[in-house]
Amino acid sequence: MKKNFIINWSARSHNYSKQEKNAVLDVMTNADPLTQGRYLAKFESDFKKFLKSKGLAFGVTSGASAIEIAAACLDLKPGDEVIIPAHTYCATALPFTRYKAKIVWADIDLETMTISTNHVEKLISKKTKAIVAVHLYGLPSNILELKKIIKNKKILLIEDCAQALGAKINNKKVGNFGDFSIFSFHGQKNISTLGEGGMLVVNNKKYQKYIPGLRHNGHRNFFKKKDYWLPAMVDVCEDIKGITPFNFPMTEVQAAIGSLLIKRVNKLNLKRIKRAEKFIKSMEVYPFLNFQKKIKNHINVYHLLPARLNTINLNFDRNKFIKLISDKYGIKVIVQFYPLYRYDFFRKINNKQKVLKNTDLFFDNMISFPFHEWMSEKDFDYLLKSTHLTFKELLSVK
């Protein structure tokens, strides 16, 4: 296995400005407290303004903790069903297993690589409690159609926007369509608050009051305190019956960086969009290489650059392509998001063997190109050139 790649798969999405670096020192010098203080309040306000959201935003430790809190709010009982696309990162599904809910795997649309609304409509039952719509790879899913499907049904909608910060539908940013919306600021996302971080946006007013306690150990002030020190600093409350509160508050350093990054995320996204469009345009000479389909009035922010190889009539497959481009040209192309129902972990929970035609077909033929924002123009041009050379070599073999 090749270890020294010319273009590696980076776990860092972007670099930080001088202003952002100085913000870390400012917090270290002046912040008191170092968590859940004025910097977090500002970031939550700035984030809400960025989305133009009518909901409330809550900074948390990660996108995974955001969906954990959302799952806790659903009052899930054993046997309740949650519909989740099988092609997504595992954190999308994991929280629901803690409540013994039944995960119902939804297929994807082969052209968009996001959840199939046609399949979801067939999966809905009287036991369906929620649907998780994942805006995967930066492209918004067809969430407007999903909302039509569940209209007048008591089904909650969770938007997984972890990979789609700034993406839009009809000029409206994702995160504004679900009852809950989750965002990730992990190191590989379109903005990163120093490696981890997340945001939970709660648009459904019914659940907004539960989040502060669920996020931070159930803390509440004691009722009618006479003296500030008695009976103690804080009470511990059960916001939702049967749900043990978590400890997921974002730090002040993360929040300070987030407030600055949210101001330039559009610029970072624009660079991604232009590069992706250049790469896709250059690859149009290979009709067997299929990228995410462009959808009218949907803005893709290209968190990643995945594609599906349709090599039925060719003499090579996905694995031959990856092996050649990595061995000969030193480019680390990878595959992502193993179908969740193939994992032993999820099979133990739901042992019925699942086969989703589009999910299997896509994953078994997918490739994902290295696509970090800070990649130099020289490296990007090398990626383009090497991809062409790899295909030409594979096509020339009889």
C-alpha positions as CSV (number, residue, x, y, z in Angstrom):
1,M,0.0,0.0,0.0
2,K,1.4,3.4,-1.0
3,K,2.1,5.6,2.0
4,N,3.6,8.8,0.5
5,F,1.0,10.4,-1.7
6,I,1.6,13.5,-3.8
7,I,-2.0,14.5,-3.1
8,N,-3.3,12.9,0.1
9,W,-6.8,12.8,1.4
10,S,-6.7,15.7,3.8
11,A,-8.5,15.7,7.1
12,R,-8.4,19.5,7.2
13,S,-10.8,21.4,5.0
14,H,-9.3,25.0,5.1
15,N,-6.7,27.2,6.7
16,Y,-7.3,29.9,9.2
17,S,-6.8,33.7,8.8
18,K,-4.7,35.9,11.0
19,Q,-7.8,37.3,12.5
20,E,-9.1,33.8,13.4
21,K,-5.8,32.9,14.9
22,N,-5.8,36.1,17.0
23,A,-9.3,35.3,18.2
24,V,-7.9,32.2,19.9
25,L,-5.5,34.3,21.9
26,D,-8.2,36.8,22.7
27,V,-10.4,34.1,24.2
28,M,-7.4,32.6,26.1
29,T,-6.6,36.0,27.5
30,N,-10.1,37.5,28.2
31,A,-12.8,34.9,28.3
32,D,-14.5,34.1,31.6
33,P,-16.1,31.6,31.4
34,L,-14.3,29.5,28.8
35,T,-17.5,27.7,27.8
36,Q,-21.1,28.9,27.3
37,G,-20.3,32.6,27.6
38,R,-20.6,35.6,25.4
39,Y,-18.6,34.2,22.4
40,L,-21.0,31.3,22.2
41,A,-24.0,33.6,22.4
42,K,-22.6,35.7,19.6
43,F,-21.8,32.7,17.4
44,E,-25.4,31.3,17.8
45,S,-26.8,34.8,16.9
46,D,-24.4,35.1,13.9
47,F,-25.3,31.6,12.7
48,K,-29.0,32.2,13.0
49,K,-28.6,35.4,10.9
50,F,-26.5,33.6,8.3
51,L,-29.3,31.0,7.8
52,K,-32.0,33.7,8.1
53,S,-33.6,31.3,10.5
54,K,-36.7,31.8,12.6
55,G,-35.7,29.0,14.9
56,L,-33.1,28.9,17.7
57,A,-29.5,27.9,17.3
58,F,-27.5,26.0,19.9
59,G,-23.8,25.5,19.7
60,V,-22.6,22.0,20.6
61,T,-19.6,19.8,20.6
62,S,-20.2,18.2,17.2
63,G,-22.7,17.4,14.5
64,A,-23.1,14.0,16.1
65,S,-24.1,15.5,19.5
66,A,-26.6,17.8,17.7
67,I,-28.4,14.8,16.2
68,E,-28.1,13.1,19.6
69,I,-30.1,15.9,21.2
70,A,-32.6,15.9,18.4
71,A,-33.1,12.2,18.8
72,A,-33.6,12.6,22.6
73,C,-36.4,15.1,21.9
74,L,-38.5,12.6,19.9
75,D,-39.7,10.6,22.9
76,L,-38.9,7.4,21.0
77,K,-40.3,4.1,22.2
78,P,-39.2,0.6,21.2
79,G,-40.8,-0.2,17.9
80,D,-41.1,3.4,16.7
81,E,-39.6,3.8,13.3
82,V,-37.1,6.3,12.0
83,I,-36.4,6.5,8.3
84,I,-32.8,7.2,7.4
85,P,-30.8,6.9,4.2
86,A,-28.5,3.9,4.2
87,H,-25.9,5.9,2.4
88,T,-24.6,8.4,4.9
89,Y,-22.1,8.7,7.8
90,C,-22.9,6.4,10.7
91,A,-23.4,9.3,13.1
92,T,-26.7,10.1,11.3
93,A,-28.2,6.8,12.6
94,L,-26.4,5.9,15.8
95,P,-28.4,8.1,18.3
96,F,-31.7,6.5,17.4
97,T,-30.4,3.0,18.4
98,R,-30.1,4.1,22.0
99,Y,-33.8,4.3,22.3
100,K,-34.4,0.9,20.7
101,A,-36.2,2.6,17.7
102,K,-36.3,0.6,14.5
103,I,-34.2,2.2,11.8
104,V,-35.9,1.8,8.4
105,W,-33.3,2.1,5.7
106,A,-34.2,4.3,2.7
107,D,-32.5,4.0,-0.7
108,I,-30.9,6.9,-2.5
109,D,-31.6,8.5,-5.8
110,L,-28.8,7.3,-8.1
111,E,-28.4,10.6,-9.9
112,T,-28.4,13.0,-6.9
113,M,-26.8,10.4,-4.4
114,T,-29.2,11.7,-1.7
115,I,-32.3,10.2,-0.1
116,S,-35.0,8.9,-2.5
117,T,-38.3,10.5,-1.8
118,N,-40.1,7.8,-3.9
119,H,-38.7,5.1,-1.6
120,V,-39.4,7.1,1.5
121,E,-43.1,7.4,0.5
122,K,-43.3,3.6,0.3
123,L,-41.6,3.1,3.7
124,I,-43.9,5.4,5.8
125,S,-46.1,3.5,8.2
126,K,-48.2,4.2,11.3
127,K,-45.1,3.7,13.4
128,T,-43.0,6.3,11.6
129,K,-41.9,8.9,14.1
130,A,-39.3,10.8,12.1
131,I,-37.4,11.1,8.8
132,V,-33.8,12.1,8.6
133,A,-33.1,13.9,5.3
134,V,-29.3,14.1,4.6
135,H,-28.0,16.8,2.3
136,L,-25.1,14.6,1.3
137,Y,-21.8,15.8,-0.2
138,G,-23.1,19.4,-0.2
139,L,-26.2,18.9,-2.4
140,P,-29.6,19.5,-0.8
141,S,-31.9,16.5,-0.9
142,N,-35.4,16.9,-2.3
143,I,-36.7,18.0,1.1
144,L,-39.6,20.0,-0.3
145,E,-41.1,16.8,-1.7
146,L,-40.5,15.1,1.6
147,K,-42.5,17.9,3.3
148,K,-45.3,17.3,0.9
149,I,-45.3,13.6,1.6
150,I,-45.5,14.0,5.4
151,K,-47.9,16.9,5.4
152,N,-50.8,16.3,7.9
153,K,-48.9,13.3,9.3
154,K,-47.4,13.4,12.8
155,I,-43.9,12.8,11.5
156,L,-40.9,15.0,12.5
157,L,-38.3,16.0,9.9
158,I,-34.6,16.2,10.8
159,E,-32.3,17.9,8.4
160,D,-28.7,16.5,8.4
161,C,-26.9,19.6,7.0
162,A,-23.5,18.4,8.3
163,Q,-22.0,18.5,4.8
164,A,-24.1,21.3,3.3
165,L,-23.5,24.6,5.2
166,G,-24.6,27.4,2.8
167,A,-26.4,25.1,0.3
168,K,-29.7,26.5,-0.9
169,I,-33.1,25.5,-2.3
170,N,-35.0,28.3,-4.0
171,N,-32.5,30.7,-2.5
172,K,-33.4,29.5,1.0
173,K,-30.5,27.9,3.0
174,V,-30.8,24.3,4.1
175,G,-31.5,24.2,7.8
176,N,-34.8,26.1,7.5
177,F,-36.9,23.2,6.4
178,G,-36.9,20.6,9.2
179,D,-38.2,20.6,12.8
180,F,-34.5,20.1,13.7
181,S,-31.5,20.8,11.6
182,I,-27.9,19.7,12.5
183,F,-24.6,21.1,11.3
184,S,-21.1,19.9,11.7
185,F,-17.8,21.9,12.0
186,H,-15.6,18.8,12.0
187,G,-12.1,19.3,10.5
188,Q,-13.2,18.1,7.0
189,K,-16.4,20.2,6.8
190,N,-16.8,23.5,4.8
191,I,-15.9,25.4,8.0
192,S,-14.3,23.9,11.0
193,T,-14.1,25.2,14.6
194,L,-10.7,23.7,15.2
195,G,-11.5,20.1,14.4
196,E,-14.8,19.6,16.1
197,G,-18.0,21.5,16.8
198,G,-21.6,21.6,15.7
199,M,-24.9,23.5,15.7
200,L,-28.4,22.3,16.4
201,V,-31.1,24.6,14.9
202,V,-34.6,24.0,16.4
203,N,-37.3,25.4,14.1
204,N,-40.2,23.6,15.9
205,K,-41.0,25.8,18.9
206,K,-42.4,22.9,20.9
207,Y,-38.8,21.6,21.5
208,Q,-36.8,24.7,21.9
209,K,-37.2,24.9,25.7
210,Y,-35.7,21.5,26.2
211,I,-32.3,22.1,24.5
212,P,-30.4,24.2,27.1
213,G,-30.9,21.5,29.8
214,L,-30.3,18.6,27.5
215,R,-27.1,20.3,26.2
216,H,-25.6,20.9,29.7
217,N,-26.3,18.4,32.4
218,G,-29.9,19.4,33.1
219,H,-28.7,22.6,34.8
220,R,-31.3,25.0,36.0
221,N,-31.4,27.7,38.7
222,F,-33.1,26.6,41.9
223,F,-36.7,27.9,42.1
224,K,-37.1,31.0,44.2
225,K,-33.5,31.3,45.6
226,K,-33.3,33.6,48.6
227,D,-29.5,33.8,48.7
228,Y,-27.3,33.2,45.7
229,W,-25.3,30.5,47.4
230,L,-28.2,28.5,48.8
231,P,-29.1,25.7,48.4
232,A,-26.4,25.4,45.8
233,M,-25.2,26.9,42.5
234,V,-27.5,25.0,40.2
235,D,-30.3,22.4,40.2
236,V,-30.3,19.3,38.0
237,C,-33.6,18.9,36.1
238,E,-35.1,16.3,33.8
239,D,-36.2,18.3,30.8
240,I,-37.8,15.3,29.1
241,K,-39.1,12.4,31.2
242,G,-36.8,9.4,31.0
243,I,-34.0,11.2,29.2
244,T,-30.7,11.7,31.0
245,P,-29.2,15.1,30.0
246,F,-25.9,15.3,28.1
247,N,-22.8,17.5,28.4
248,F,-22.3,18.9,24.9
249,P,-21.5,22.7,25.2
250,M,-19.3,24.3,22.6
251,T,-16.2,26.1,24.0
252,E,-15.7,29.8,23.7
253,V,-12.6,29.3,21.5
254,Q,-14.6,27.3,19.0
255,A,-17.4,29.8,19.1
256,A,-15.1,32.8,18.5
257,I,-13.6,31.1,15.5
258,G,-17.1,30.1,14.3
259,S,-18.3,33.7,14.3
260,L,-15.5,34.7,12.1
261,L,-15.7,31.7,9.7
262,I,-19.4,32.1,9.2
263,K,-18.6,35.5,7.7
264,R,-16.4,34.0,5.0
265,V,-18.1,30.6,4.4
266,N,-19.7,31.9,1.2
267,K,-16.2,32.8,-0.2
268,L,-14.9,29.4,0.8
269,N,-17.9,27.7,-0.8
270,L,-17.6,29.7,-4.0
271,K,-14.0,28.4,-4.4
272,R,-15.3,24.9,-3.9
273,I,-18.1,25.4,-6.4
274,K,-15.8,26.8,-9.1
275,R,-13.3,24.0,-8.7
276,A,-15.9,21.3,-8.8
277,E,-17.5,22.8,-11.9
278,K,-14.1,23.0,-13.6
279,F,-13.3,19.4,-12.7
280,I,-16.7,18.1,-13.7
281,K,-16.6,20.0,-17.0
282,S,-13.2,18.6,-17.8
283,M,-14.5,15.0,-17.2
284,E,-17.4,15.3,-19.6
285,V,-15.4,13.4,-22.2
286,Y,-16.0,10.3,-20.1
287,P,-19.7,9.5,-20.2
288,F,-19.2,6.6,-17.8
289,L,-18.2,9.0,-15.0
290,N,-21.3,10.3,-13.3
291,F,-21.2,13.2,-10.7
292,Q,-24.1,14.5,-8.7
293,K,-26.9,15.7,-10.9
294,K,-27.5,19.4,-11.0
295,I,-31.0,20.2,-9.8
296,K,-32.8,23.4,-10.7
297,N,-32.8,25.9,-7.9
298,H,-30.6,23.7,-5.7
299,I,-27.1,25.1,-4.9
300,N,-24.5,22.4,-4.2
301,V,-21.6,23.6,-2.0
302,Y,-19.5,20.6,-2.8
303,H,-18.3,19.5,0.6
304,L,-16.8,16.5,-1.3
305,L,-16.4,15.5,-5.0
306,P,-17.9,12.0,-5.4
307,A,-18.6,10.2,-8.6
308,R,-20.0,6.9,-9.8
309,L,-18.1,4.8,-12.5
310,N,-20.5,3.1,-14.8
311,T,-18.1,0.6,-16.3
312,I,-20.5,-2.1,-17.5
313,N,-19.2,-2.0,-21.0
314,L,-15.6,-1.2,-20.1
315,N,-12.7,-3.5,-19.2
316,F,-11.9,-1.9,-15.8
317,D,-13.7,-1.1,-12.6
318,R,-13.6,1.3,-9.7
319,N,-10.8,-0.6,-7.9
320,K,-8.5,-0.7,-11.0
321,F,-8.9,3.0,-11.3
322,I,-8.1,3.7,-7.7
323,K,-5.1,1.4,-7.7
324,L,-3.6,3.0,-10.9
325,I,-4.1,6.6,-9.9
326,S,-2.7,6.0,-6.4
327,D,0.2,3.8,-7.4
328,K,1.3,5.6,-10.5
329,Y,0.3,9.2,-9.8
330,G,0.3,9.3,-6.0
331,I,-3.3,10.5,-5.6
332,K,-5.4,9.2,-2.7
333,V,-8.8,8.6,-4.1
334,I,-11.1,6.8,-1.7
335,V,-14.6,5.3,-1.3
336,Q,-17.0,6.5,1.4
337,F,-20.0,5.7,3.4
338,Y,-20.3,1.9,3.5
339,P,-24.0,1.1,3.3
340,L,-25.0,1.2,7.0
341,Y,-27.0,-2.0,6.8
342,R,-23.8,-3.9,5.9
343,Y,-22.1,-3.0,9.2
344,D,-22.3,-5.8,11.8
345,F,-23.2,-3.2,14.4
346,F,-26.5,-2.3,12.6
347,R,-27.1,-5.9,11.5
348,K,-27.2,-7.0,15.1
349,I,-29.8,-4.4,15.8
350,N,-31.9,-5.2,12.8
351,N,-30.8,-8.7,11.5
352,K,-33.1,-8.6,8.5
353,Q,-30.7,-8.7,5.5
354,K,-31.4,-5.5,3.5
355,V,-30.7,-4.8,-0.1
356,L,-31.2,-1.4,-1.6
357,K,-30.5,-1.4,-5.3
358,N,-29.3,2.1,-5.8
359,T,-27.3,2.3,-2.5
360,D,-25.4,-0.9,-3.4
361,L,-24.9,0.0,-7.0
362,F,-23.6,3.4,-6.1
363,F,-21.3,2.4,-3.3
364,D,-19.8,-0.5,-5.2
365,N,-18.8,1.8,-8.0
366,M,-18.2,5.1,-6.3
367,I,-15.0,7.1,-6.0
368,S,-14.3,10.3,-4.1
369,F,-11.6,12.6,-5.2
370,P,-9.4,14.6,-2.7
371,F,-11.1,18.0,-2.5
372,H,-9.9,20.2,0.3
373,E,-10.3,24.0,-0.1
374,W,-6.6,24.7,0.6
375,M,-5.3,22.5,-2.2
376,S,-2.9,24.5,-4.3
377,E,-3.7,25.4,-7.9
378,K,-0.6,23.3,-8.8
379,D,-2.0,20.3,-7.0
380,F,-5.5,20.8,-8.4
381,D,-4.1,20.9,-12.0
382,Y,-2.1,17.8,-11.2
383,L,-5.2,16.1,-10.0
384,L,-7.0,17.0,-13.2
385,K,-4.2,15.9,-15.4
386,S,-3.6,12.6,-13.6
387,T,-7.2,11.7,-13.7
388,H,-7.2,12.1,-17.5
389,L,-4.0,10.1,-17.8
390,T,-5.4,7.3,-15.7
391,F,-8.6,7.0,-17.7
392,K,-6.7,7.1,-21.0
393,E,-4.4,4.3,-19.8
394,L,-7.3,2.2,-18.6
395,L,-9.3,2.8,-21.8
396,S,-6.3,1.8,-24.0
397,V,-6.0,-1.6,-22.5
398,K,-7.6,-4.2,-24.7
